[in-house]
Amino acid sequence: MQKNEAKPEANGPQPDRQPHHVRLPGFLIEEEIGLGDLIKKTTYSIGIKPCRGCEKRAAALNRWLTFTR
């Protein structure tokens, strides 16, 4: 990388990036679910209520990875 080239932000949002898709045929009922939503549903089912930080984490993980049929 040359000095005058812009480096991508490591922690900032990257709206032009598409999430990774992992196929799990026969495992999912819904058409598509994000990793954050999966974790949120799992923790809620064992009695952990989501907070604002959980919502931000879920949104970030959904942008990073989704599961499809």
N, C-alpha and C positions, 0 to 999 in steps of 0.2 A: 504494500500500500504506500503510495507516495504521500508527501507531506500535505499537498493541497487537496487531497481527496477527503470527503466527509466520511466520518465513521458513523455507522448506525448506532442509535441509542440502545443501550443494553436494557434499561429499565423502563423506558418510555413506551407508549402505545405505538404499535405498528399496524395501522389499519389496512395496508396493502398486502399483508401476509395472510395466507389462507391457513386454517387449522389443519393439523395432520388428521387423517381419517384412518380408523382401524375398523376392519370388517369383522363382525362377530355374528355370523349367520346362525339362526336357531337360538340365540341367547337373548336377543332384545325383542321386546314387544312393540315398542315405539319405533318409528322410522329412524330417528337420529337422536342421540343424547350426548351432551357434553360431559367431560370429566368432572367439572365443577358441579353440575347438576346431579351426577351419579353420587359424588361424595356427600352432597347436601341431603339427598334422599336417604342415603345409608345412615348418616349421623342422626337425622331426624327420626328415623325408625327405631333407633336405640335410645332415644330420649334427649338428645342434645339439640337445643333450639338454636337456630341460626341468628347471628348478630350482624351488624353492619360490616365488620371485617370479613365475616364468612361470605357475605354477598359479593364483596369485591374480589375475594379469592375465587369464588365460583365463576364469576364473569371472566376473570383472567384465565382460568383453566379451561373454560369453554372455548375461548379464542385459541387456545393452544392445541387442544385435542378433542376430537369427537368420535363417537362410536356409531357405526351404521350397520344395517343388516346386510 
